[in-house]
Amino acid sequence: MSWLVFATRPRWAVLAFCLVLLPAVVRAQSPTELVNQGWRYDNGIGAPRDGAMAQKLYIAAAKANSVLARNNLAYLWARQGGLLEEALCLSAETLKVEPHNAYYLDTYGFILLRLNRLDDARHFFDKALEEKPDYDDPLEHLGDVAYGKGNATAAKDFWQRALAVSRTFPNSEHLRRKLAGQADDFDQHPPFKLDSSGFGKDCAMPTV
């Protein structure tokens, strides 16, 4: 999943910059500020929800060696269902640095889920829950794995467990729609052009 970390400057200070000056802003901001701003565009919190803008900011931070940006960029691509091999490699790099990070473990599993590698995905979701037992995203994704394997009963059980510990109202509503049998890809942005920016797609699965 994607995540946010705050810089020492005031939380919303960066929003004062005008969008027409974005290229200069990207050059001026620290990697942490770029990730924070990308997260806001990614989630529509304090900025218009804009996947393309989030991607641009995450790429700038990832090229400045931000591990968090690589995680968020990989998760963004996976949510869009594209550049999955590149996303898998970016996510693998984060796990080399932080192999016990539940958020990074969930991201890697989610990319595998998008690739329909269900057993591999389940391994990483289980690992994420070992690190953070009340984490709603891997619980939901384990439900998706079960659903993909044709076990609707187990899927609903996982989704109910995810709902019980859901951290946000939008995610709770998303889970309720899934439990009601409504197709709902909550995480996906409207289509935009994905930019691999030269990130590779040939890497080994992390050993965790």
NORZICOR-V911687 format. One record per residue. N is the residue number from 0. RES is the residue in one small letter. PHI is phi in degrees with one decimal (999 if undefined). NEAR is the number of other ideal C-beta (glycine too) atoms within 8 Angstrom. Layout:
n:N res:RES phi:PHI near:NEAR
n:N res:RES phi:PHI near:NEAR
This chain:
n:0 res:m phi:999 near:8
n:1 res:s phi:-87.8 near:11
n:2 res:w phi:-143.7 near:9
n:3 res:l phi:-124.5 near:7
n:4 res:v phi:-132.8 near:8
n:5 res:f phi:-95.4 near:7
n:6 res:a phi:-79.0 near:8
n:7 res:t phi:-77.2 near:3
n:8 res:r phi:-72.4 near:6
n:9 res:p phi:-52.9 near:4
n:10 res:r phi:-53.9 near:4
n:11 res:w phi:-104.0 near:7
n:12 res:a phi:-59.2 near:7
n:13 res:v phi:-65.5 near:11
n:14 res:l phi:-70.4 near:9
n:15 res:a phi:-71.0 near:5
n:16 res:f phi:-69.5 near:8
n:17 res:c phi:-78.9 near:4
n:18 res:l phi:-62.8 near:5
n:19 res:v phi:-66.2 near:4
n:20 res:l phi:-97.7 near:8
n:21 res:l phi:-52.4 near:10
n:22 res:p phi:-56.2 near:6
n:23 res:a phi:-68.5 near:7
n:24 res:v phi:-62.8 near:10
n:25 res:v phi:-58.1 near:11
n:26 res:r phi:-69.2 near:6
n:27 res:a phi:-83.7 near:5
n:28 res:q phi:-77.7 near:11
n:29 res:s phi:-74.9 near:6
n:30 res:p phi:-55.0 near:12
n:31 res:t phi:-62.7 near:11
n:32 res:e phi:-64.8 near:11
n:33 res:l phi:-62.6 near:17
n:34 res:v phi:-63.6 near:17
n:35 res:n phi:-59.7 near:13
n:36 res:q phi:-66.8 near:13
n:37 res:g phi:-60.1 near:17
n:38 res:w phi:-62.7 near:14
n:39 res:r phi:-65.3 near:12
n:40 res:y phi:-67.0 near:15
n:41 res:d phi:-61.9 near:13
n:42 res:n phi:-108.6 near:8
n:43 res:g phi:68.7 near:8
n:44 res:i phi:-114.5 near:6
n:45 res:g phi:79.3 near:5
n:46 res:a phi:-158.6 near:11
n:47 res:p phi:-61.2 near:5
n:48 res:r phi:-69.8 near:9
n:49 res:d phi:-152.2 near:9
n:50 res:g phi:-64.8 near:13
n:51 res:a phi:-64.5 near:8
n:52 res:m phi:-68.1 near:11
n:53 res:a phi:-58.8 near:15
n:54 res:q phi:-59.2 near:14
n:55 res:k phi:-60.0 near:12
n:56 res:l phi:-70.5 near:14
n:57 res:y phi:-62.9 near:16
n:58 res:i phi:-61.4 near:12
n:59 res:a phi:-59.6 near:13
n:60 res:a phi:-71.7 near:15
n:61 res:a phi:-63.5 near:14
n:62 res:k phi:-70.7 near:7
n:63 res:a phi:-94.2 near:9
n:64 res:n phi:70.7 near:6
n:65 res:s phi:-80.7 near:12
n:66 res:v phi:-66.4 near:10
n:67 res:l phi:-61.5 near:11
n:68 res:a phi:-62.8 near:17
n:69 res:r phi:-65.1 near:13
n:70 res:n phi:-62.6 near:16
n:71 res:n phi:-65.2 near:16
n:72 res:l phi:-66.7 near:14
n:73 res:a phi:-60.5 near:17
n:74 res:y phi:-67.9 near:15
n:75 res:l phi:-60.7 near:15
n:76 res:w phi:-62.1 near:13
n:77 res:a phi:-63.8 near:13
n:78 res:r phi:-61.8 near:10
n:79 res:q phi:-82.5 near:13
n:80 res:g phi:74.0 near:7
n:81 res:g phi:-135.6 near:6
n:82 res:l phi:49.0 near:10
n:83 res:l phi:-68.6 near:12
n:84 res:e phi:-69.0 near:8
n:85 res:e phi:-65.0 near:13
n:86 res:a phi:-61.3 near:14
n:87 res:l phi:-62.5 near:15
n:88 res:c phi:-69.2 near:13
n:89 res:l phi:-60.4 near:14
n:90 res:s phi:-65.5 near:16
n:91 res:a phi:-59.9 near:13
n:92 res:e phi:-63.8 near:11
n:93 res:t phi:-66.7 near:17
n:94 res:l phi:-74.4 near:14
n:95 res:k phi:-64.5 near:7
n:96 res:v phi:-84.6 near:7
n:97 res:e phi:-132.9 near:8
n:98 res:p phi:-68.5 near:8
n:99 res:h phi:-108.1 near:7
n:100 res:n phi:-80.7 near:10
n:101 res:a phi:-61.3 near:12
n:102 res:y phi:-67.4 near:11
n:103 res:y phi:-70.3 near:12
n:104 res:l phi:-62.1 near:17
n:105 res:d phi:-65.0 near:16
n:106 res:t phi:-59.3 near:16
n:107 res:y phi:-61.7 near:16
n:108 res:g phi:-62.1 near:18
n:109 res:f phi:-65.3 near:14
n:110 res:i phi:-64.2 near:15
n:111 res:l phi:-61.1 near:13
n:112 res:l phi:-61.1 near:14
n:113 res:r phi:-63.3 near:9
n:114 res:l phi:-83.2 near:8
n:115 res:n phi:64.7 near:6
n:116 res:r phi:-93.9 near:8
n:117 res:l phi:-67.1 near:11
n:118 res:d phi:-67.1 near:6
n:119 res:d phi:-62.7 near:10
n:120 res:a phi:-60.9 near:14
n:121 res:r phi:-59.3 near:11
n:122 res:h phi:-57.3 near:9
n:123 res:f phi:-75.0 near:14
n:124 res:f phi:-66.7 near:16
n:125 res:d phi:-61.3 near:10
n:126 res:k phi:-64.6 near:11
n:127 res:a phi:-61.0 near:16
n:128 res:l phi:-72.8 near:13
n:129 res:e phi:-62.5 near:6
n:130 res:e phi:-80.3 near:10
n:131 res:k phi:-145.1 near:7
n:132 res:p phi:-62.6 near:5
n:133 res:d phi:-102.6 near:5
n:134 res:y phi:-87.6 near:13
n:135 res:d phi:-70.8 near:13
n:136 res:d phi:-63.3 near:12
n:137 res:p phi:-65.1 near:15
n:138 res:l phi:-63.2 near:15
n:139 res:e phi:-60.8 near:13
n:140 res:h phi:-69.6 near:14
n:141 res:l phi:-64.3 near:13
n:142 res:g phi:-62.8 near:16
n:143 res:d phi:-65.2 near:10
n:144 res:v phi:-62.5 near:13
n:145 res:a phi:-60.2 near:13
n:146 res:y phi:-63.1 near:10
n:147 res:g phi:-64.5 near:9
n:148 res:k phi:-92.6 near:7
n:149 res:g phi:87.2 near:5
n:150 res:n phi:-107.0 near:8
n:151 res:a phi:-67.2 near:8
n:152 res:t phi:-64.7 near:6
n:153 res:a phi:-65.2 near:9
n:154 res:a phi:-59.0 near:12
n:155 res:k phi:-65.6 near:10
n:156 res:d phi:-62.9 near:10
n:157 res:f phi:-64.7 near:13
n:158 res:w phi:-65.0 near:14
n:159 res:q phi:-63.9 near:9
n:160 res:r phi:-63.7 near:9
n:161 res:a phi:-64.5 near:14
n:162 res:l phi:-61.0 near:12
n:163 res:a phi:-63.5 near:6
n:164 res:v phi:-117.1 near:10
n:165 res:s phi:-57.4 near:10
n:166 res:r phi:-93.0 near:5
n:167 res:t phi:-138.2 near:6
n:168 res:f phi:-62.8 near:5
n:169 res:p phi:-58.6 near:7
n:170 res:n phi:-68.8 near:11
n:171 res:s phi:-62.9 near:10
n:172 res:e phi:-63.9 near:8
n:173 res:h phi:-58.5 near:10
n:174 res:l phi:-67.8 near:14
n:175 res:r phi:-63.5 near:9
n:176 res:r phi:-65.6 near:9
n:177 res:k phi:-62.9 near:12
n:178 res:l phi:-66.3 near:10
n:179 res:a phi:-84.0 near:6
n:180 res:g phi:82.6 near:4
n:181 res:q phi:-93.2 near:6
n:182 res:a phi:-63.9 near:3
n:183 res:d phi:-156.2 near:7
n:184 res:d phi:-100.7 near:6
n:185 res:f phi:-56.7 near:7
n:186 res:d phi:-77.6 near:4
n:187 res:q phi:-82.3 near:7
n:188 res:h phi:-80.8 near:11
n:189 res:p phi:-53.5 near:4
n:190 res:p phi:-55.0 near:4
n:191 res:f phi:-146.0 near:9
n:192 res:k phi:-71.8 near:4
n:193 res:l phi:-84.1 near:9
n:194 res:d phi:-122.5 near:7
n:195 res:s phi:-73.2 near:8
n:196 res:s phi:49.8 near:7
n:197 res:g phi:82.3 near:4
n:198 res:f phi:-68.5 near:9
n:199 res:g phi:-77.7 near:7
n:200 res:k phi:-138.5 near:10
n:201 res:d phi:-126.9 near:5
n:202 res:c phi:-156.2 near:8
n:203 res:a phi:-90.3 near:4
n:204 res:m phi:-68.0 near:5
n:205 res:p phi:-62.5 near:9
n:206 res:t phi:-97.0 near:3
n:207 res:v phi:-134.6 near:8
